[in-house]
């Protein structure tokens, strides 16, 4: 069985743990604690370590799903988790005032770590005040980022699977090119 490691990174409250939970076939090991940084996000719990889930994609692909905290103070966790990963799924809360800057922040960080295989998922896209997919597409085009970008609902398995399958297909294409 082929095994791959995939990172889930992105802004606080974007839905990284939720996405891993939606996809994982095992009970997710999460590192959520009470959120003491309510100025950054109003959610009750937040990730402070590495979440872990797992999914098997038939016929023989086993994926380890590694979720990272969104806060910059945990950048050292982002660095640690990149070792051995085939790529990163960056999930951005499209309702955040800093959503466009968050895209650059996470893409640039992981690109600097040698991650060339990146897929972006925009969560909360159906909510009031969400930035449109077109705004994000124009932004990544201006930045000359060559990464695919999708709107997703992190609670919906098929949406998360689309991100994962895109990342895996890109990684496999790079291996054979």
Secondary structure as GFF3:
##gff-version 3
##sequence-region A 1 177
A	DSSP	beta_strand	2	10	.	.	.	ID=ss1
A	DSSP	alpha_helix	16	23	.	.	.	ID=ss2
A	DSSP	beta_strand	32	34	.	.	.	ID=ss3
A	DSSP	beta_strand	45	47	.	.	.	ID=ss4
A	DSSP	beta_strand	51	57	.	.	.	ID=ss5
A	DSSP	beta_strand	61	67	.	.	.	ID=ss6
A	DSSP	three_ten_helix	72	74	.	.	.	ID=ss7
A	DSSP	alpha_helix	75	82	.	.	.	ID=ss8
A	DSSP	beta_strand	87	93	.	.	.	ID=ss9
A	DSSP	alpha_helix	99	112	.	.	.	ID=ss10
A	DSSP	beta_strand	118	123	.	.	.	ID=ss11
A	DSSP	alpha_helix	133	142	.	.	.	ID=ss12
A	DSSP	beta_strand	148	151	.	.	.	ID=ss13
A	DSSP	alpha_helix	157	175	.	.	.	ID=ss14
###
